[in-house]
Amino acid sequence: ETGVTQSPTHLIKTRGQQVTLRCSSQSGHNTVSWYQQALGQGPQFIFQYYREEENGRGNFPPRFSGLQFPNYSSELNVNALELDDSALYLCASSSPQGPLNEQFFGPGTRLTVL
Amino acid sequence: DQQVKQNSPSLSVQEGRISILNCDYTNSMFDYFLWYKKYPAEGPTFLISISSIKDKNEDGRFTVFLNKSAKHLSLHIVPSQPGDSAVYFCAASLAPGGSQGNLIFGKGTKLSVKP
């Protein structure tokens, strides 16, 4: 059983640029959630995708957008990067039938905005 | 306004002793609570959970206690082992019975277990 994978591991961008982060969900999982973890903070919910549709969103501006593909992998896109977007971005996959304790996290992508 | 609070950024415990990690919350509508453990360069991994209809859940060395009137939960690790050294996150969900929904995390507590 393949776990949740994320790419790239690290990324450095400059303010104003755009970035795309990728997540492959665990086998059998069709729901992907994205979280932002700033330094010294806990993960904050960005949004969730289920069957290629956005299924819930946290308090993040529209320049944070996402996609889910038919194979349930997902992308997080951030436009017009700001310095405060520097963080660890985590994705978590789950099945809609499963409880929250079966939401599995990937290792994250560390984004640095200069 | 932080809905889930972990007021101790760090905790140091001797191997074999009990570790107690605390978490407070403000939203009385939270229905399900979880603890995650996170090692550096890895994603959070699920440790133990508790529904709001219970006051205790035990799994091996790990026990979570929930005090709804005080809006407080705690994680007890007995006995503590050096491999338990990690950052522990408390998380809560509004979704009933732990069904799908987003998680609201605390800032985490870094536990160090010394041999």
Interface residues (C-beta under 8 A of the other chain):
Chain A: V4 T31 S33 Y35 G40 Q41 G42 P43 Q44 F45 Q48 G56 G58 L90 A92 S94 P96 G98 P99 L100 N101 E102 Q103 F104 F105 G106 P107 G108
Chain B: V4 Q6 Y32 L34 Y36 A41 E42 G43 P44 T45 F46 S49 F89 A91 S93 A95 G97 G98 S99 Q100 G101 N102 L103 I104 F105 G106 K107 G108
